[in-house]
Amino acid sequence: MTWDDLRRRAAVVREVPLETVLLLRGAVRDRRDKSKWHSERGPLSVTGPKFTNWHTHQGGGGAIDLVMHLAKVDYRTALAWLEGCAVPQSMQFMIDCLPTIRELIQGWPRDQVLEVLDVRTGSGAGANLLATLHRSVFFGVQMKVDAMDISSAYKAYADVHFPDITYAVGNLFDLHPDRTWDLIICSHVIEHLTDPAPLISEISQRARHWAVFCAPFEEKNLLEGHSISITAKMIAGLRIQPLSMKVMTSPGWKHPVDEQSEVVVFVVTGHGARG
């Protein structure tokens, strides 16, 4: 494997939040000091992408450095460990959406391909899972799945590892107004936005039939990087009233502080015309 290959792989996982790494490694956040974590290497302080272990007088930046520090492994081993964790989480988030998606597409014409977009897809692993399941009519509906993210960090990895999707780098708001899909999925994105209403509206305008959203539900203590708590009141107050809303627990989402960790999947009607 060349250095360029390693660099492309690293780009996929380097931006994984340090809080996610710590949770996956079994660390526990301090109840009083939100920046302090009790880890397998002792107490750590985390500020954004930087961490410091005051007991060992060591620190670093980014998910790969943190795994190397916690597990006492080399760069390649840390990279492989992160790849093994980040991709399954993305797949689990799509699994959380699958029952809702399959309810929506009941009765879809068997001879008509359903065009799907997974917006702000991240690694693309979740989108590829959906595309793999529905590459034929075996499960009733054949799908053509596109994946889009505003960051190019994951594209090279996705192009190699996820052949069942078409991965594009871009901003949904910048596309031609006529570009639409039958179904658009937006998973674990809106909680990162101070005001998710514009994105929800844009997605509904580009979905010909349905738009499915999934997010952490009723966060009491916002995780770093989360800008808003997605609550029942917030969803009910949307200009576009949801068709359905389901609240559930997910193996892919466990809050480090809140006693209860749940996700919500809600659907709004699409208003897009076929381009």
Secondary structure, 3 states (H helix, E strand, C coil): CCHHHHHHHHHHHCCCCHHHHHHHCCCEECCCCCCEEEECCEEEEEECCEEEECCCCEEEECHHHHHHHHHCCCHHHHHHHHHHHHHHHHHHHHHHHHHHHHHHCCCCCCCCCEEEEEECCCCCHHHHHHHHHCCCHHHCCCEEEEEEECCCCCHHHHHHHCCCEEEEECCHHHCCCCCCEEEEEEECCHHHCCCCHHHHHHHHHHEEEEEEEEEEECCCCCCCCCCCCECHHHHHCCCCCEEEEEEECECCECCCCCCCCEEEEEEEECCCCCC
